Amino acid sequence: MARLDPRRLGVYVVTSDTGPGHREIATAAIKGGATAVQLRATELADDELEPLAMSLVEICGDAGIPLFVNDRVDIAVGSGAAGAHVGQDDDPGTARGRLGPERILGVSVTSAEEAWVAEMAGADYLGVTVWATATKREAVAIGLEGLRDIAGATALPLVGIGGIDARNAREVLVSGAAGIAVVGAVASADDPVEAVRELRALVDDFYEERSR
């Protein structure tokens, strides 16, 4: 498996087909100090997605941060992305085999049992939907208690996602997440760069306090 510093997941910005474009969100994320970017472009066919992924790999690489591709493992490999993030509709073992040992695999989970399965299959980190979100209505939100349960059941770093912004991000970190993944908090912001900057300052403060 790839070696992953949990702090690399601190401010994890996910692109969306709503609001500014994928490239614009990724650029704002980088300028604001995001530690990771995920390209989630379910609306694009493979022949459109791969060149976009390749261009984002380049700009994220220049900034020294990883780009993950949502679901499309073959695109992640073909574009040279740092890794892929898959859901429960995908077999994590198959995804790990296709990614190989060097790329990073994230898996969305909703329970300690799913977390164990993903860990045994070779996941490097887990994604947990904390609160319901309009950007992914099908996601199962398990709340802070569910997040704490999973954090206590796995050694893998967790990323909280779903309805997270600067007002509640600290709760997610205190509950056991290594980082926060955001979509609307950046895509819907009047100033996406400043929104990312605010989240980065919050996460850095949390880690600094924890290290004392």
Buried (B, 14 or more C-beta within 10 A) or exposed (E): BBEBEBBBBBBBBBBBEEBBBBBEBBBBBBBBBBBBBBBBBEEBEEEEBBEBBBBBBEBBBEBEBBBBBBBBBEBBBBBEBBBBBBBBEBEBBEBBEBBEEEBBBBBBBBBBEBBBBBBEBBBBBBBBBBBEBEBBEEBBBBBBEBBBBBBEBBEBBBBBBBBBBBEBBBBBBEBBBBBBBBBBBBBBBEEBBBBBBBBBBBBBEBBEEEEE
